[in-house]
Amino acid sequence: MEVNKKYTVLVTGFGPFDKHIVNASWEAAKELSKLCVNSKELMDVEVIVKEIPVSYEDVTKYVPKFWQEYKPIVVLHLGVSSQARCLTIECRAHSNGYLRKDIFNKCPNESNIESEIFETKINAKQICNIINESSDKTKCNACISYNAGRYLCEYIFYKSLQIAPKRTLFVHVPDFNQYSSVQSAKGLYQILYYIIEDMKKQ
């Protein structure tokens, strides 16, 4: 018997850029999707995964479209960081200062953008503690960050925080030399599960 999915969750990862010919965030997103499909805990949840090009225009175009189309209870954006040594939960994003060019050699037009800082209303510290408490099982650790890097990772986070700060989180996953895609996905599954359970209570 097919279960009617009551909740929709959107997970995004990024496509190739620079030396990240295979982007660890997209690989982790796909592995996370597999874990969710096979999960008895999330039988009432449909997880939609989308690969986003490392492009300001694409982020600007797709983020509002996805929110409107899927009406997710939570959006989990993923990106890769070469500096990350564990799952790095980002807490804030800026509206401007995006001077690093994307894969199309472009930056966003900030001429009419007021300088603002947006913060997630999801309890990142609590999630971080939960991940670290069960690191024996997942082989994943987590930490908190307030600097998402002023590139596409922070930009997509900013765009979603503008729409729904209570339902948006961004996590930097480490590159493959730190965590395998499966390893990252196990920790991300816990993050997602915690957020979903919390959202259901609201």
Disulfide bonds with the S-S distance in Angstrom:
none
